[in-house]
Amino acid sequence: QTCGYAFCYLGETLCQGRFLYLEDLYIDPNFRGKGGGKLLMRTLASLALALGCEQSVWQALDWNIAALNFYKGLGAQVQAGLRTSKFSASLLHRLA
């Protein structure tokens, strides 16, 4: 039985080098609080180091207090001064 998953990919910037971006982390509610999330994050940390990454990054919605507390408990730091922006599909068509 699958208890959760982590979806991630490699990225690279000129200023900060190679990074592992965590797009999604999910743990089935029946398995939460039993170490599965921490195990996945430890595995991702090992993967990032093996791939020569300088850091691992992700975003969490501000209302997801459980996730924010989980990441904080692992030692994660909120990146100050950064705001996420996006172009919707309609704006992409208008800009293209």
C-alpha positions as CSV (number, residue, x, y, z in Angstrom):
1,Q,0.0,0.0,0.0
2,T,1.3,3.4,-0.9
3,C,1.4,5.7,2.1
4,G,2.5,8.9,0.2
5,Y,4.6,10.3,-2.5
6,A,7.0,13.2,-3.3
7,F,7.1,14.7,-6.8
8,C,10.3,16.7,-7.5
9,Y,12.6,17.8,-10.3
10,L,16.0,19.4,-10.9
11,G,16.4,23.1,-11.6
12,E,19.3,25.4,-11.8
13,T,19.9,29.2,-11.6
14,L,22.9,31.3,-12.4
15,C,22.9,32.8,-8.9
16,Q,22.1,29.8,-6.7
17,G,23.2,26.8,-8.7
18,R,21.5,23.5,-9.0
19,F,18.5,22.8,-6.7
20,L,15.9,20.1,-6.2
21,Y,12.4,21.5,-6.4
22,L,9.7,19.7,-4.4
23,E,6.5,20.2,-6.4
24,D,4.3,18.0,-4.2
25,L,4.5,16.0,-1.0
26,Y,1.5,14.0,0.0
27,I,1.1,11.6,2.9
28,D,-2.2,9.6,3.2
29,P,-4.1,10.9,6.3
30,N,-4.0,7.3,7.8
31,F,-0.2,7.4,7.8
32,R,0.4,11.0,9.0
33,G,2.4,11.5,12.2
34,K,4.1,8.1,11.8
35,G,7.4,9.3,10.2
36,G,6.6,8.8,6.5
37,G,6.9,12.5,5.7
38,K,10.2,12.8,7.5
39,L,11.4,9.7,5.7
40,L,10.5,11.1,2.3
41,M,12.2,14.4,3.1
42,R,15.3,12.6,4.3
43,T,15.3,10.6,1.0
44,L,14.9,13.8,-1.0
45,A,17.8,15.4,0.9
46,S,20.0,12.5,0.1
47,L,19.0,12.6,-3.5
48,A,19.7,16.3,-3.7
49,L,23.2,15.9,-2.4
50,A,23.8,12.9,-4.7
51,L,22.8,15.1,-7.7
52,G,25.1,17.9,-6.6
53,C,22.3,20.3,-5.5
54,E,23.1,23.4,-3.5
55,Q,19.6,23.4,-1.9
56,S,16.1,22.0,-2.0
57,V,13.2,24.4,-2.4
58,W,9.4,24.2,-2.3
59,Q,6.4,26.3,-1.6
60,A,3.6,25.8,0.8
61,L,0.2,27.6,0.9
62,D,0.0,30.0,3.8
63,W,-3.2,28.4,5.1
64,N,-1.5,24.9,5.3
65,I,-0.4,25.3,8.9
66,A,0.3,21.6,9.4
67,A,2.7,21.5,6.4
68,L,4.4,24.8,7.5
69,N,4.9,23.4,11.0
70,F,6.2,20.1,9.5
71,Y,8.8,21.9,7.4
72,K,9.8,24.2,10.2
73,G,10.2,21.2,12.5
74,L,12.7,19.8,10.0
75,G,14.7,23.1,10.1
76,A,13.4,24.7,6.9
77,Q,13.6,28.4,6.5
78,V,11.1,30.6,4.8
79,Q,12.7,32.6,2.0
80,A,12.1,36.3,2.9
81,G,11.4,38.8,0.2
82,L,10.1,36.3,-2.3
83,R,6.6,36.4,-3.8
84,T,5.3,33.8,-6.3
85,S,3.9,35.2,-9.5
86,K,2.1,33.4,-12.4
87,F,0.6,33.9,-15.8
88,S,-2.7,32.2,-16.3
89,A,-3.5,30.4,-19.6
90,S,-5.5,33.4,-20.9
91,L,-2.7,35.8,-20.0
92,L,-0.2,33.5,-21.8
93,H,-2.3,33.7,-24.9
94,R,-2.6,37.4,-24.7
95,L,1.1,37.9,-24.2
96,A,2.2,35.5,-26.9
